[in-house]
């Protein structure tokens, strides 16, 4: 996935992609509901989300530093949520983390298909170039419907 936080105005000021937030809002408030979400409301929601992310990540960073860890782990996020009074979110956050971990395993298996091909990287590149050349020839030849 793309970076969730993108620079806005300056290096220290971050934002979420408006299109992504709008998609999430649209899924929650379908057009059939009759509810609308103004651009100002969306922008305010984005600001709130950025503040929330900043708060949680700062707290998780402090927790990891106290444990003399150089990497913030899921456990640090879980403790940060609890310490800041957001323990109601912990179960959902852990479920999402587990889902992400499962998706990563699937992605890693897909990447291993290259290894399973039994071909070297050079052979795979050559095959790819041949397929591109073949596709280009077909494209340049034009339609094959017999009308030309």
Buried (B, 14 or more C-beta within 10 A) or exposed (E): EEEEBEEEEEEEEBBBBEEBBBEBBEEEEEEEEEEEBEEEEBEEBBEEBBEEBEBBBEBBBBBBEEEEEEEBBBBBBBBBBBBBEBEEBBEEBBEEBEEEEEEEEEEEEEEEEEEEEEEEEEEEEEEEEEEEEEEEEEEEEEEEEEEE
